[in-house]
Amino acid sequence: MNSMGRSLARRATTVCALILSLALLSPAAVRAQSVDPQKALAAQALYEQASVEMDEKKYASACRKLEEVARLVPEGLGAKLTLGECYEALGKLASAWSQYALVEAMAPKVGQLERAERAAARAAALKPKLATLTIEVPEAVASTKGLAITRDGVPIGDAQWGAPLPVDAGGHEIVATAPARKPWTKQVEVVIDGAQVAVAVPPLELEAAAGAAAPAPDAGSERPWQRPAAFVAMGLGAAGLAAGAVLGGLAMAKNGDSNDANHCDAQDRCDPTGISLRRDAVGLGNGSTAAFIVGGVLAAGGVVLLVTAPSTGASSERAGSRPALRATSVALLPGGVALRGVW
């Protein structure tokens, strides 16, 4: 018989096995679960397509079809056994083992002893290769009211906590939830078959109470820029005052030079060199005056910003009994700058 003939024979055999699985159900099972003819026809068509895809090694697509067959006809042992073989070929060993175990348990009840033995042998061969994932739940966490744990969306009951459970190699998501608690999620990677992985669920954090009043904003946070700006302004003001002093000193030096060597007389009559020196002295003097004015304004403004800045932390506690500053004023005087505040 050629390969095409063997493939056709295999498909015919598997379809017959599916039909026989239904026919060999106990009378009680038949009464409890009547088989919908439309579902049976759909299951048969999907089974045939899956068999072809398995021959072509298209296991991912074949397994999806066989999963649907098992959903449509949950009593079909042939579909479960073939699904286990498909999972095994796809590398999903734990999923394959679970299907074999189901068939091993169900087949004797309907007199399919040969199929039960076959499933048992396949399950026994896979068991040493299975990876396991243990979800450890400490007692302090287990006592959390309403605690629920899932693995890949499937609930994990408390009887399974701390037990090494077979899993397929690959990624798995562990989620723990509880009322009034923040969900906890953990991505776990089972790298190879046969690996033994354990994950411990930590205490779940409390959720913020619904409707709880938001904390009052810190007074200092309303104008966080003000204190830094005050120090910058005072620094620039100090630099301006220093520049004014330097320029003033240079102006006086130039004026003194104009009087030396008789470049200018007591009546301020000057020769060309004296005139040039006096002109430089006037320019430096004007620059000194401008620097003093700008520096004084900046320094005074910095002081105002610093005095009126909201207090924070310990300083706000110390300032709690201090009267609030209601108004400030800055005045330029011939000899400097005057700052006045009203409390």
Secondary structure, DSSP 4 states (H G I P E B T S, - for coil): --HHHHHHHHHHHHHHHHHHHHHTS-HHHHHHSPPPHHHHHHHHHHHHHHHHHHHTT-HHHHHHHHHHHHHH-TT-HHHHHHHHHHHHHHT-HHHHHHHHHHHHHHGGGGT-HHHHHHHHHHHHHHGGG-EEEEEE--HHHHTSTT-EEEETTEE--GGGTTSEEEE-SEEEEEEEE-TTB--EEEEEEE-STT-EEEEEPPPPPBPPPTTPPPPPPPGGGSSTTHHHHHHHHHHHHHHHHHHHHHHHHHHHHHHHHHHGGGSB-TT--B-HHHHHHHHHHHHHHHHHHHHHHHHHHHHHHHHHHHHHSPP-HHHHHHTTTSPPP-EEEEEEETTEEEEEEE-
